[in-house]
Amino acid sequence: MSGSAALAIATATGSARIFTELAVLDTKLQRWASVAEVAEFREALDNVMLHEV
């Protein structure tokens, strides 16, 4: 499953478990923050996490 698919599912279901795992993934992706796709995913995650918390 892609990060984008997991993000969509987490948003649709409000699953705290998925959001927790996505937060772990976000941390692991920090070293590749300059890669466009990673930056886009992390930004989308940040936007969703701010609304869910």
Distance bins in CASP14 RR format, pairs under 12 A and 6 or more apart:
PFRMAT RR
TARGET T0000
AUTHOR 0000-0000-0000
RMODE 2
METHOD distances of the structure
MODEL  1
1 7 0 0 0 0 0 1 0 0 0 0 0
1 8 0 0 0 0 1 0 0 0 0 0 0
1 9 0 0 0 0 1 0 0 0 0 0 0
1 10 0 0 0 0 0 1 0 0 0 0 0
1 18 0 0 0 0 1 0 0 0 0 0 0
1 21 0 0 0 0 0 1 0 0 0 0 0
1 22 0 0 0 0 0 1 0 0 0 0 0
1 25 0 0 0 0 0 1 0 0 0 0 0
2 8 0 0 0 0 1 0 0 0 0 0 0
2 9 0 0 0 0 0 1 0 0 0 0 0
2 22 0 0 0 0 0 1 0 0 0 0 0
2 25 0 0 0 0 0 1 0 0 0 0 0
2 37 0 0 0 0 0 1 0 0 0 0 0
2 41 0 0 0 0 1 0 0 0 0 0 0
2 44 0 0 0 0 0 1 0 0 0 0 0
3 9 0 0 0 0 1 0 0 0 0 0 0
3 10 0 0 0 0 1 0 0 0 0 0 0
3 11 0 0 0 0 0 1 0 0 0 0 0
3 18 0 0 0 0 1 0 0 0 0 0 0
3 21 0 0 0 0 1 0 0 0 0 0 0
3 22 1 0 0 1 0 0 0 0 0 0 0
3 24 0 0 0 0 0 1 0 0 0 0 0
3 25 1 0 0 1 0 0 0 0 0 0 0
3 26 0 0 0 0 1 0 0 0 0 0 0
3 28 0 0 0 0 0 1 0 0 0 0 0
3 29 0 0 0 0 1 0 0 0 0 0 0
3 37 0 0 0 0 0 1 0 0 0 0 0
3 38 0 0 0 0 0 1 0 0 0 0 0
3 40 0 0 0 0 0 1 0 0 0 0 0
3 41 1 0 0 1 0 0 0 0 0 0 0
3 42 0 0 0 0 0 1 0 0 0 0 0
3 44 0 0 0 0 1 0 0 0 0 0 0
3 45 0 0 0 0 1 0 0 0 0 0 0
3 48 0 0 0 0 0 1 0 0 0 0 0
4 10 0 0 0 0 0 1 0 0 0 0 0
4 11 0 0 0 0 0 1 0 0 0 0 0
4 22 0 0 0 0 0 1 0 0 0 0 0
4 25 0 0 0 0 0 1 0 0 0 0 0
4 37 0 0 0 0 1 0 0 0 0 0 0
4 38 0 0 0 0 0 1 0 0 0 0 0
4 40 0 0 0 0 1 0 0 0 0 0 0
4 41 1 0 0 1 0 0 0 0 0 0 0
4 42 0 0 0 0 0 1 0 0 0 0 0
4 43 0 0 0 0 0 1 0 0 0 0 0
4 44 1 0 0 1 0 0 0 0 0 0 0
4 45 0 0 0 0 1 0 0 0 0 0 0
4 48 0 0 0 0 0 1 0 0 0 0 0
5 11 0 0 0 0 0 1 0 0 0 0 0
5 12 0 0 0 0 0 1 0 0 0 0 0
5 18 0 0 0 0 0 1 0 0 0 0 0
5 22 0 0 0 0 0 1 0 0 0 0 0
5 41 0 0 0 0 0 1 0 0 0 0 0
5 44 0 0 0 0 0 1 0 0 0 0 0
6 12 0 0 0 0 0 1 0 0 0 0 0
6 13 0 0 0 0 0 1 0 0 0 0 0
6 14 0 0 0 0 0 1 0 0 0 0 0
6 15 0 0 0 0 1 0 0 0 0 0 0
6 17 0 0 0 0 0 1 0 0 0 0 0
6 18 1 0 1 0 0 0 0 0 0 0 0
6 19 0 0 0 0 1 0 0 0 0 0 0
6 20 0 0 0 0 0 1 0 0 0 0 0
6 21 1 0 0 1 0 0 0 0 0 0 0
6 22 1 0 0 1 0 0 0 0 0 0 0
6 23 0 0 0 0 0 1 0 0 0 0 0
6 24 0 0 0 0 0 1 0 0 0 0 0
6 25 0 0 0 0 1 0 0 0 0 0 0
6 26 0 0 0 0 0 1 0 0 0 0 0
6 41 0 0 0 0 0 1 0 0 0 0 0
6 44 0 0 0 0 0 1 0 0 0 0 0
6 45 0 0 0 0 1 0 0 0 0 0 0
6 48 0 0 0 0 0 1 0 0 0 0 0
7 13 0 0 0 0 0 1 0 0 0 0 0
7 14 0 0 0 0 0 1 0 0 0 0 0
7 15 0 0 0 0 0 1 0 0 0 0 0
7 18 0 0 0 0 1 0 0 0 0 0 0
7 19 0 0 0 0 1 0 0 0 0 0 0
7 21 0 0 0 0 0 1 0 0 0 0 0
7 22 1 0 0 1 0 0 0 0 0 0 0
7 23 0 0 0 0 0 1 0 0 0 0 0
7 25 0 0 0 0 1 0 0 0 0 0 0
7 26 0 0 0 0 0 1 0 0 0 0 0
7 40 0 0 0 0 0 1 0 0 0 0 0
7 41 1 0 0 1 0 0 0 0 0 0 0
7 42 0 0 0 0 0 1 0 0 0 0 0
7 43 0 0 0 0 0 1 0 0 0 0 0
7 44 1 0 0 1 0 0 0 0 0 0 0
7 45 1 0 0 1 0 0 0 0 0 0 0
7 46 0 0 0 0 0 1 0 0 0 0 0
7 47 0 0 0 0 1 0 0 0 0 0 0
7 48 1 0 0 1 0 0 0 0 0 0 0
7 49 0 0 0 0 1 0 0 0 0 0 0
7 52 0 0 0 0 0 1 0 0 0 0 0
8 14 0 0 0 0 0 1 0 0 0 0 0
8 15 0 0 0 0 0 1 0 0 0 0 0
8 18 0 0 0 0 0 1 0 0 0 0 0
8 22 0 0 0 0 0 1 0 0 0 0 0
8 41 0 0 0 0 0 1 0 0 0 0 0
8 44 0 0 0 0 1 0 0 0 0 0 0
8 45 0 0 0 0 0 1 0 0 0 0 0
8 48 0 0 0 0 1 0 0 0 0 0 0
9 15 1 0 0 1 0 0 0 0 0 0 0
9 17 0 0 0 0 0 1 0 0 0 0 0
9 18 1 0 0 1 0 0 0 0 0 0 0
9 19 0 0 0 0 0 1 0 0 0 0 0
9 21 0 0 0 0 0 1 0 0 0 0 0
9 22 0 0 0 0 1 0 0 0 0 0 0
9 48 0 0 0 0 0 1 0 0 0 0 0
10 16 0 0 0 0 1 0 0 0 0 0 0
10 17 0 0 0 0 1 0 0 0 0 0 0
10 18 1 1 0 0 0 0 0 0 0 0 0
10 19 1 0 1 0 0 0 0 0 0 0 0
10 20 0 0 0 0 1 0 0 0 0 0 0
10 21 0 0 0 0 1 0 0 0 0 0 0
10 22 1 0 0 1 0 0 0 0 0 0 0
10 23 0 0 0 0 0 1 0 0 0 0 0
10 25 0 0 0 0 0 1 0 0 0 0 0
10 44 0 0 0 0 0 1 0 0 0 0 0
10 45 0 0 0 0 1 0 0 0 0 0 0
10 48 1 0 0 1 0 0 0 0 0 0 0
10 49 0 0 0 0 1 0 0 0 0 0 0
10 51 0 0 0 0 0 1 0 0 0 0 0
10 52 1 0 0 1 0 0 0 0 0 0 0
11 18 0 0 0 0 1 0 0 0 0 0 0
11 19 0 0 0 0 1 0 0 0 0 0 0
11 22 0 0 0 0 0 1 0 0 0 0 0
11 44 0 0 0 0 1 0 0 0 0 0 0
11 45 0 0 0 0 0 1 0 0 0 0 0
11 47 0 0 0 0 0 1 0 0 0 0 0
11 48 1 0 1 0 0 0 0 0 0 0 0
11 49 0 0 0 0 1 0 0 0 0 0 0
11 51 0 0 0 0 1 0 0 0 0 0 0
11 52 1 0 0 1 0 0 0 0 0 0 0
12 18 0 0 0 0 1 0 0 0 0 0 0
12 19 0 0 0 0 0 1 0 0 0 0 0
12 48 0 0 0 0 0 1 0 0 0 0 0
12 52 0 0 0 0 0 1 0 0 0 0 0
13 19 0 0 0 0 1 0 0 0 0 0 0
13 52 0 0 0 0 0 1 0 0 0 0 0
14 20 0 0 0 0 0 1 0 0 0 0 0
14 22 0 0 0 0 0 1 0 0 0 0 0
14 48 0 0 0 0 1 0 0 0 0 0 0
14 49 0 0 0 0 0 1 0 0 0 0 0
14 51 0 0 0 0 0 1 0 0 0 0 0
14 52 1 0 0 1 0 0 0 0 0 0 0
14 53 0 0 0 0 0 1 0 0 0 0 0
15 21 0 0 0 0 1 0 0 0 0 0 0
15 22 0 0 0 0 1 0 0 0 0 0 0
15 48 0 0 0 0 0 1 0 0 0 0 0
15 52 0 0 0 0 1 0 0 0 0 0 0
16 22 0 0 0 0 0 1 0 0 0 0 0
16 23 0 0 0 0 0 1 0 0 0 0 0
16 49 0 0 0 0 0 1 0 0 0 0 0
16 52 0 0 0 0 1 0 0 0 0 0 0
16 53 0 0 0 0 0 1 0 0 0 0 0
17 23 0 0 0 0 0 1 0 0 0 0 0
17 24 0 0 0 0 0 1 0 0 0 0 0
18 24 0 0 0 0 0 1 0 0 0 0 0
18 25 0 0 0 0 0 1 0 0 0 0 0
18 45 0 0 0 0 0 1 0 0 0 0 0
18 48 0 0 0 0 0 1 0 0 0 0 0
18 49 0 0 0 0 0 1 0 0 0 0 0
18 52 0 0 0 0 0 1 0 0 0 0 0
19 25 0 0 0 0 0 1 0 0 0 0 0
19 26 0 0 0 0 0 1 0 0 0 0 0
19 45 0 0 0 0 1 0 0 0 0 0 0
19 46 0 0 0 0 0 1 0 0 0 0 0
19 48 0 0 0 0 1 0 0 0 0 0 0
19 49 1 0 0 1 0 0 0 0 0 0 0
19 50 0 0 0 0 0 1 0 0 0 0 0
19 51 0 0 0 0 0 1 0 0 0 0 0
19 52 1 0 0 1 0 0 0 0 0 0 0
19 53 0 0 0 0 1 0 0 0 0 0 0
20 26 0 0 0 0 0 1 0 0 0 0 0
20 27 0 0 0 0 0 1 0 0 0 0 0
20 49 0 0 0 0 0 1 0 0 0 0 0
20 52 0 0 0 0 0 1 0 0 0 0 0
20 53 0 0 0 0 0 1 0 0 0 0 0
21 27 0 0 0 0 0 1 0 0 0 0 0
21 28 0 0 0 0 0 1 0 0 0 0 0
21 45 0 0 0 0 0 1 0 0 0 0 0
22 28 0 0 0 0 0 1 0 0 0 0 0
22 29 0 0 0 0 0 1 0 0 0 0 0
22 41 0 0 0 0 1 0 0 0 0 0 0
22 42 0 0 0 0 0 1 0 0 0 0 0
22 44 0 0 0 0 0 1 0 0 0 0 0
22 45 1 0 1 0 0 0 0 0 0 0 0
22 46 0 0 0 0 0 1 0 0 0 0 0
22 48 0 0 0 0 1 0 0 0 0 0 0
22 49 1 0 0 1 0 0 0 0 0 0 0
22 52 0 0 0 0 0 1 0 0 0 0 0
23 29 0 0 0 0 0 1 0 0 0 0 0
23 30 0 0 0 0 0 1 0 0 0 0 0
23 42 0 0 0 0 0 1 0 0 0 0 0
23 45 0 0 0 0 1 0 0 0 0 0 0
23 46 0 0 0 0 0 1 0 0 0 0 0
23 48 0 0 0 0 0 1 0 0 0 0 0
23 49 1 0 0 1 0 0 0 0 0 0 0
23 52 0 0 0 0 0 1 0 0 0 0 0
23 53 0 0 0 0 0 1 0 0 0 0 0
24 30 0 0 0 0 0 1 0 0 0 0 0
24 45 0 0 0 0 0 1 0 0 0 0 0
25 32 0 0 0 0 0 1 0 0 0 0 0
25 38 0 0 0 0 0 1 0 0 0 0 0
25 41 0 0 0 0 1 0 0 0 0 0 0
25 42 0 0 0 0 1 0 0 0 0 0 0
25 45 0 0 0 0 1 0 0 0 0 0 0
25 49 0 0 0 0 0 1 0 0 0 0 0
26 32 0 0 0 0 0 1 0 0 0 0 0
26 33 0 0 0 0 1 0 0 0 0 0 0
26 38 0 0 0 0 1 0 0 0 0 0 0
26 39 0 0 0 0 0 1 0 0 0 0 0
26 41 0 0 0 0 1 0 0 0 0 0 0
26 42 1 0 1 0 0 0 0 0 0 0 0
26 43 0 0 0 0 0 1 0 0 0 0 0
26 44 0 0 0 0 0 1 0 0 0 0 0
26 45 1 0 1 0 0 0 0 0 0 0 0
26 46 0 0 0 0 1 0 0 0 0 0 0
26 48 0 0 0 0 0 1 0 0 0 0 0
26 49 0 0 0 0 1 0 0 0 0 0 0
27 33 0 0 0 0 0 1 0 0 0 0 0
27 42 0 0 0 0 0 1 0 0 0 0 0
27 45 0 0 0 0 0 1 0 0 0 0 0
28 38 0 0 0 0 0 1 0 0 0 0 0
28 41 0 0 0 0 0 1 0 0 0 0 0
28 42 0 0 0 0 0 1 0 0 0 0 0
29 35 0 0 0 0 1 0 0 0 0 0 0
29 37 0 0 0 0 1 0 0 0 0 0 0
29 38 1 0 1 0 0 0 0 0 0 0 0
29 39 0 0 0 0 1 0 0 0 0 0 0
29 40 0 0 0 0 0 1 0 0 0 0 0
29 41 1 0 0 1 0 0 0 0 0 0 0
29 42 1 0 0 1 0 0 0 0 0 0 0
29 43 0 0 0 0 0 1 0 0 0 0 0
29 44 0 0 0 0 0 1 0 0 0 0 0
29 45 0 0 0 0 1 0 0 0 0 0 0
29 46 0 0 0 0 0 1 0 0 0 0 0
30 38 0 0 0 0 1 0 0 0 0 0 0
30 39 0 0 0 0 0 1 0 0 0 0 0
30 41 0 0 0 0 0 1 0 0 0 0 0
30 42 0 0 0 0 1 0 0 0 0 0 0
30 45 0 0 0 0 0 1 0 0 0 0 0
31 38 0 0 0 0 1 0 0 0 0 0 0
31 42 0 0 0 0 0 1 0 0 0 0 0
32 38 1 0 1 0 0 0 0 0 0 0 0
32 39 0 0 0 0 1 0 0 0 0 0 0
32 40 0 0 0 0 0 1 0 0 0 0 0
32 41 0 0 0 0 1 0 0 0 0 0 0
32 42 0 0 0 0 1 0 0 0 0 0 0
33 39 1 0 1 0 0 0 0 0 0 0 0
33 40 0 0 0 0 0 1 0 0 0 0 0
33 41 0 0 0 0 0 1 0 0 0 0 0
33 42 1 0 0 1 0 0 0 0 0 0 0
33 43 0 0 0 0 0 1 0 0 0 0 0
33 46 0 0 0 0 0 1 0 0 0 0 0
34 40 0 0 0 0 0 1 0 0 0 0 0
34 42 0 0 0 0 0 1 0 0 0 0 0
35 41 0 0 0 0 1 0 0 0 0 0 0
35 42 0 0 0 0 1 0 0 0 0 0 0
36 42 0 0 0 0 0 1 0 0 0 0 0
36 43 0 0 0 0 0 1 0 0 0 0 0
37 43 0 0 0 0 0 1 0 0 0 0 0
37 44 0 0 0 0 0 1 0 0 0 0 0
38 44 0 0 0 0 0 1 0 0 0 0 0
38 45 0 0 0 0 0 1 0 0 0 0 0
39 45 0 0 0 0 0 1 0 0 0 0 0
39 46 0 0 0 0 0 1 0 0 0 0 0
40 46 0 0 0 0 0 1 0 0 0 0 0
40 47 0 0 0 0 0 1 0 0 0 0 0
41 47 0 0 0 0 0 1 0 0 0 0 0
41 48 0 0 0 0 0 1 0 0 0 0 0
42 48 0 0 0 0 0 1 0 0 0 0 0
42 49 0 0 0 0 0 1 0 0 0 0 0
43 49 0 0 0 0 0 1 0 0 0 0 0
43 50 0 0 0 0 0 1 0 0 0 0 0
44 50 0 0 0 0 0 1 0 0 0 0 0
44 51 0 0 0 0 0 1 0 0 0 0 0
45 51 0 0 0 0 0 1 0 0 0 0 0
45 52 0 0 0 0 0 1 0 0 0 0 0
45 53 0 0 0 0 0 1 0 0 0 0 0
46 52 0 0 0 0 0 1 0 0 0 0 0
46 53 0 0 0 0 0 1 0 0 0 0 0
47 53 0 0 0 0 0 1 0 0 0 0 0
END
